[in-house]
Amino acid sequence: MKRKKSFPYFTFVLLFISSLIWIYPYFWLLFSSFKPTNEIYTRFWPTKFTLEHYRLIFLMTDKLQRPFLRALLNSIFISVTITFAVVLTSAFFGYMLSKLTFKGKKAIFNFILFQMLFPGFMFIVPLFVLIKNLGLLNTYSAIILPSIISAWGSFMFAQNFKSIPDDYIEAAKIDGANTFWIVMRVMFPLARSTASIVGLFTFIGAWDNFMWPLIVMKDYNKMPLSVLLASFNHEYSSYVGPILAGSVIQTIPMVLIFLIFRKYFLQGISVSLK
């Protein structure tokens, strides 16, 4: 009996220690962004806190030739646009695959499942050739257009819509509703949890996306924050403090989103594992 009782406590202590080890790098990053430069690698807790690194990022844009504030706004614009587009297109594709009857429907659904098996980096070369031939390099469209449709999002909406009775659709059609009205006013409100999950994971993926924007964007004024920080680190590696401060700013939206929408985040993980 004693061994059975002590086992949960041992597991709790082990998980607690593991969580401290896992979160330590972020706390070090956060504290270091407020340290004087000479204490970044020498002290965990600074002798004094300073906002000098953040001031350098936002107020010395002309000197550093890196528009950090604009890059932050670029990241917000790109991530929000992609998220809105993915949720909208996924809802319509999900409705098409779950409620409409047409020739080739099963083949399209199987193709979506098949496409989900491949990692995204396999499509980078053909996507780059396509974007280059369209003359979209160094534009917001080069980052946004390849991401406005999500196979995973379409699959999630299709699975959710299958559980909704067709009586709702028939009632809407009797009232004269068209397909757009049915999806937006009938199906979408009944799939709010799925929309939240798809939107949350899409925003996180768009915000953290680094490789694709790095390939197609060379204009500093249009770069997202992640790419601009990498270019700054490459040319101004001696400015350790501003790099750390920029990294903290890069993580703030993700931390806030997780704290606010952690219910949907955990729900999305549980759905993905089923």
N, C-alpha and C positions, 0 to 999 in steps of 0.2 A: 504493500500500500504506500509506503514512504517513497519507493522508487517511482510509482505512478504519479504521486503528487509533486515530486521534485522535477519531473521531466518537463512540464509546461513552464516552470520558472526558469529552468536552464535554457529552454528554447527562446523564451522572452529575452533573457539577458544576451544570448548569442545574437538574436536579431537586432536588439538595441545597439550593441557594439558594431555590428555590420552596418547599420544605418548611419552611425556616426562617421565611420570610415568613408561611406559613400558620399555623405553630404559635406565632409571636411573641405574638399577642393573648392566648393562654391563659397563657403564661409571665408576661406583664405582669399579667394578672388574678391569678395565683397569688402573685407577689411583692407586688403592691399590697395584697393582703389581710393581709399581715404588716407593712406599713409603718406608721409613724406617720402620722396624718391629713395633716400639713403636707408630707409627702414623696410623697404618692401621685402627684401630677402633676408633680413637680419632679425626681425621681430614679428611675432604673430600679432600681439596687441601693440598698436602704435603709442608712442609717447604723446602724440597729439593727432587730432583728426583734421584733415584739410580737404577743401573742395578744389584745390588747384588743378588737379587732373581733369575734372569735369569742366572747369572754366577754360582750360586749354583746348578741350575738344570743341566747345560751343562758341567760344569767343575769338579763337585764333584760326578761323577757317581760311582766311586769305593767306596767312603765313604758311600754313601746313598744306594748302591746296587740296583740302579734303572737306567737302560740305557735309559734315556729320548730321546736322539737323535735317537737311534735305534728304540725306540717305535714310534717316529714321522715318520721315514722311513717305519716302518711296516704298519702304518695307511695308508700312501700314496700308498704303494704297494698293500695292500689288497683292498682299495677302487677303485684304478684304474683298477685292475684285474677284480673285480666284475662288475664294470661299463662296461668295454669292453665286457665281456662275456654276460652280460644281453642284451646289445644293439644288439650284433650279434645273439644270440639265439632267441631273441624276433622278429628280422626281419625275420628269417627263419620260425618260428612258425606262425607269422602273414601272411606271404606269403602262407603257407600251408593252413591256415584257410580261407583265402580270395580268393585265385585264383585256388587252386587245388580241384578236385572233387574225393571223395573217400567215401567208406562206413564208417559210424560212425562219419563223420565230424561234424554234428550238435550236436551229443552227446558230443564230445570233447569240442566244443565251449561252450556248456551249462555247462560242468564240470568246465571250466576255470572261467566262470562267478560265478558259485556256490562257487568255492574255494576262490574267492575274498571277499566273504561275511564274512569269518572267520578271526579273528585276528591271527597274527603270533604266539603269545605265546601258542596257543592251540597245536602247532606242536612241541614244544620244547622237550617234553619227548620222543616221538618216534624218533625224530631226534637225540637226545643224545644217545639213545640205539643203533641206527644204526651206528653212528659215533664211538661209543665205540667198537661195534662188528667188525667194519672194522679196528680197531687199529689206528685210526687217531687222537686221543686225543693229545693235545699239538703240533699240526702241523698247518701250514697255511691252509692246505686242509680242516681242520675241520671248519674253518671260511668261506672259499671261496666256497666250493662245494655246500652247501645248498642254496646258493644265486645266482648261475649262471643262473637260469631260473626264469623268473618273469611272473606270470599270467597277472598282470596289463600291463607290457610292451608288451606282446604278443597281448593283447586285443587292445592296442593303435595302434600298427602297423597294425593289421588286419583291424581296422576301417579306417585307412588312406589308406591302399592298395586297399580297396573296391572302393574308389573314383578314382583310376587310371584306365584309359581305358585299356581293354585287347589288344588293337591294338599294344601297345608298346611291350607286351610279344610275340605276334604273329610275329612281325617284327624281334625281337631278335631270335626267334626260326628258322625263315627262314634263318637267317645268321649263323645258326649252334650253337647257344648259349645253354649251359646246364643250369640246374636250379640254380647252384651256381653263374654262370655268370649273369644270369637274376636278381637275388636278389641283388647282390653286385654292378653291373654296371648299371642296369636299374631302379629297384624299390627303392633301398636305396637312390640314389641321389634325387629322386622325393619326398622322405619322410624325408628330412633333418630336418625340424622343429620338426617332431615327434621324430626323433633320438635324437635331442638336448634335448627335454623335458624328454624323458625316461632316457637319460644319466645323466642329471642334477639331477633329483630326486633320481636316483639310487645311485649316488655318495654321495649325502647328507645323504641318509639312511644308506649307508655302513660306512660312516665316523662317524656318530653319534651312530651307533649300539654299545650297551654296554652289554646287558644281555647275548646274545649268546656267544660272545668272553669271557666273565667272566666265563661262565660255562665250556667251552671246552679248555681254555688256562690257564695253570699254570706256564708256562715257561716265566720268565721275559724278556728273549731275543727275544721272539716272540710275546709278547703282543702288541696290539695297544695302542696308547697313552691314550685313555679314560680309559681303564682297568688299565693301569700302574699308572695313577694318583689316581684312587680309592684305589689301594693297598698301594700307598705311603701315602695317607691321613689316611688310617687305622692304619698304623704302625708309621708314623711320623706326627701326627696331630699337634704337636707343631710348625712345620715348615709351618706356615700359608702363608708367602710370596712366597716360591717356589710353593706351591699348586695353589695360585692365578696366578702366572706367567705361570705355566703349563696350566691352564684353558684358559688364554688368547691365548697361542699358539694353543690350541685345537680349538678355535673359528676363528682364522685368516683365514684359508682356506675357511670356510663357508662364512665369510664376503666378501672376495675377489670374490668368485664364484657368490655370489648374486649381487655384484656391476657390475661385468662383464656381467653376463648372466641374469640380472633382466628382460629383455624383454621376454626371454623364460620361466622364472620362473612365471611371471604373465600370460603368455599365457597358461602355464600348469595348473595353478589354474582355469582359465576360461574354459578350456577344461574339467577339472574334474567336474566342477559344472554344465555342460550342461547335 
